[in-house]
Amino acid sequence: MNRGSLIVVAGPTASGKTAFSIRMAKALQTVIVSADSRQFYKEMQIGTAAPTTEELLEAKHYNIHNISIKDTYTVGDFEKETIALLEQLFQIHTTVILTGGSGLFIDAICKGIDPMPDITAEVRQKVEQQYLDGGLTALQQAVQSLDPEYYAAVDTQNPRRLQRALEICYQTGMTFSSFRKCQSTPRNFNIIKLALLWDRDVLYNRIDQRVDQMIELGLLDEARRLYPFRHLNAMNTVGYKELFAYFDGHCTLEEAIAQIKLNTRHYAKRQMTWFRKDHEYHWFQPEAFDSAMEYVHSKI
């Protein structure tokens, strides 16, 4: 028996998911659970475009600034904790909104995590040495060669995601993608998937404006505070690593900001690739809120 309906509001970065989700939460008198893999971190606020204090007051949010960049937190941890949270929320609400741009984390809730083979210490060391010797570029090239399907969807700026894919490839002789096609884990709640659709040029313009706004809001100071922790996996994030390069003297501030915009566009493109492969999503223009609500009511 279904406990309730989980309404997924997905889309690329800067697509307006937060405002759209808050409006929907108000209309349905419910709460929002974040599936954004960087908004979890309490030290990263400006650079992750996390909901503002005012937005958090408009609708109850979960999974926002709930862990530290120093914590080890995996998609498996997220699945376990969020499924338990939903069990509690569905005792109170008939609908709950799950929103974010991290397709892997959304899929963890909707489909479950595929069982992965154990990795030997030797294989882990091999991949780690590959990263130490060749850097991010070496990982990117290896994944692109061995598993082009995963490379087209993964955040190629995240070394840990790339390392994980290579570990699977080297350990099993099979692609990481092949282990991500297992049967979905049944959920005891109904799932309704929406995604926000923008014209590419308009979205890219929104991304540029958002980056400029982040700089105005103090992203430079936030990144400077986080610079001592730049070695942490959480800090391999667009908006921070480019400024770290500026602090290290590898580029000018203007070049760093331009690179943030470019890398954010690339990230948005990968997000769209991920969501478009899932034909369960029903796409809406951001201004088509009433149509989206009609669709949701037809599926509840």
N, C-alpha and C positions, 0 to 999 in steps of 0.2 A: 504494500500500500504506500502511495506517495505521501510524504510528510508535508509537502508544500511545493512551491515553484521557485527555482533559482533562475533569476533573470540575469543573463550575462550581457554586459555592455562593454564591448571591445572596440578596438580601433587603434590606429597609429598614434604616436606621440603628437601632442598639440592638436588633437582632433576634437577636443571639447568634451571628453568623457566625464570629467568631474562635474561640470555644470549640468550635463544631460542626466547623469545619474542622480544628482541631488534633486533635480526637478521631478524625476520619476519616483524617487523615494518619498517625496512630499505627496505626490498624487496617490501613491499606494499606501502611505502611512507606514513605511517600513525603514529598514536600515541598509547600510552599504558595507560590504566587505571588500577590501582592496586585494587585488592580485597583481600589484605592481612590485616587481622584485627589488626595486630600489627605494620605494617610499616606506618600506619596513624600517629603514635605518633612521634612528632619531637624530644622528649627527648630520644627516644629509637632508636639508629642507629646501633651500632655494634651488639647488641644481637638479633636484628630482621633480620639481614642479608639484610638490605635495600640496594637498588641499590647505588653504589658508585657515587661520583661526576662525575667521568669519564663516567660511564654508563648512568647517567642522561643526559649527554651532547650528547650521541650517539642517543638517541631517547627521544622525549618529553613524560614525565610521569605525570600523575595526581593521586591524593590521596596518595602522598608520603610526610610524615612529614607535614601534613596539619592541624593537631589538636594537642592539648596538653593532656598529661596524666591526667590533672586536669579537662578536659572537660567531660561532660556526653555525650556519643555517642553510640547509639544503632544501631542494624542492620536495624531498620526501618528508622533511620536518613540516614544511608548509602544508602538504596534503593531510598529514595526520592531525595537526592542530586545527586546521580550518574545517575539516570534516566534523571534528568534535564540536567546534564552535557552531556549525550549521545545525547540528543535532539540537543544540540548546535554543538557537534562534527560531527554528521551526516549531518549537513548542509555544512560541509567543506570536510569531508572524506567519501568515499564509504565503507570503512572498518575501524573498530576500534578494538584494542586488549584489552581484559580483562584478567588479569592474577593474580594468587595467589593460596595459598593453603588452604584458608578458605572456605570450601564447603558451609557453611551457607550463607556467603556473596555473593558467586557466584550465588547460587540458588535464593537469594533475587532479583538479577538483571534479571536472566533468567526466573524465575517462579513467582516472587512476594512473599510477606509475607502473610502467612495464618492469617486470623482474629483470635484473641485470646480472650477468655472470660476475663471479669474484675475480678480482684482478691481483695477480701475483706482485710481490715486491719488486721483482726484476723488471716487469713491464712498466710499473709506475716509475721506476728509476730511469728506464729508457726514455720515457716521454718527458720526464722532468729534465733530463740531460739535453734532450732535443730542444726544449724551451730555453735552457741556459745557453746553449751554443748558438742558436739561431734566432732567438726571440720570438715575438708574436708572428712575424712573417713566416718563419719556418713552420709553426703550427698551422697557420692559415693555408699554406701551400700543401701541406700533407693532408689535411682534411679535405681540401678541394679536390685533390687527386684521388683519395681513397673513398670518400663519401660525398660526392657532389650534391646529392639530394639534401643531406643535412646541412652542408655548407651554404646552400641557398636560403636556408631558414634561420640558421643560428646567428647569434650576435657574435660576429667575427672579431669583435674587439675584446671579447671576454676570454682570456686564456684558459680559465678553468673549464669552460664548456668545450673548448677545442681539445684540451688535454683528455677530458673524459671520453670524447668520441674516439680519439686515437688509442686510448687504453683498450677500449672494446675491440677496435679493429685489430690491434696487435695481439691481443689475448685470444681472440676467437677466429680471426681470419674472415670475419663477417663485418658488414657495415653497422654502424650505430643505428642507422635508419631502420634496418631490418628488425632491431629489437624494440622499435617504437611502433610496431604494427600489430601488436598482440590485441586480443579481444578486450574491449573496454570493461572496466570494473562496474558492475551494476550499482546504481545509486537509488536510494529510496526517496528521491525527490525528482520532480519534473524539472527539466532543463530547457530554458528558452533563450536562444542566442541571437543577440542583436549586435551589429557593428556599424560604426559611423563612417560614411563614405564622403570623401572630399575630392574635388578636382586637384590633380597633383600640384599644379602651379600655385593654387590658392593655399594648399596645405604647406608647401615649401615657404611661402611668404609668411604664413602663421608661425612656422618654426623660426624663421629669422627674427620676427618680431618678439617671439618668446625669449630667445637668447638675449636680445638687446634688453628686454625687461629684466631678465635675471641679473645681468650685469648691473643695471640700475639699482636693483634691490640688494646688491651686496654679495654677488656670487664670488667675486675676487677675494673678499675677506673670508668668506666661508671656506673656500678652497685653501687659503693660506693657513687657516686653523687646522685643516685636515691634512696638510702636507706631511707632517711627521708620520702619518699612517698610510702613506701612499703605497706601501708594499702590500697592504691587505687586499684580498680579492674584491671586497665591496667597493674599493676605490677605483677599480678598472671600469669606470663609468664615464660616458660622454659628458663633458662639461667640467669634469675635474681633471682627468688625465691630460687634457690639452693645456690647462692652466698650470699643472705641475711641470709640463715641458717648458712653459714660459718662465716659471720660477727657476728652473735649471739653466736658463739662458739659451735654450735651443731655438727660440723664436721670439718675435715681438708680441706684445699684447694683442695688437691688431690681427696678427697672423693666427694667434691662438683662438681668438673669437671667431674668425673666419673658418677655422678648422672645426670648432664646435658646431657651427651651423652645417657644414658639409657632412660631418659624421652623424649628426642628428638626422639629416635627410636620408643618409644611407640606412640608418637604423629604422626609420619610418618605412622605407621600401621593404626591408626584410620583414617587418611586422605585417605589412600588407600581404606579402607572399605567404606567410604562415596562415593568416586568417582566411585568405581566399582558397586555400587548399581544403578548408573545412566547409563543406557544403551545407552544414546545419545553420550557418549564420544567415540571417536575413538583414540585408543592408538598407540603411536609411540615411538620407541627407540630414545633417544636424538640425535643420529648421523643421523637419517633418516629425516633430514630437507627437502631435496628435495621431498621426498614422502609426507611429511606433506603439503608442498606448493602445490603439485599436488592435494591433497585431498581438500585443501581450495579452489583452483580455480574451482574445480568441483562442489563446493557447493555455490559459490557466485552467 
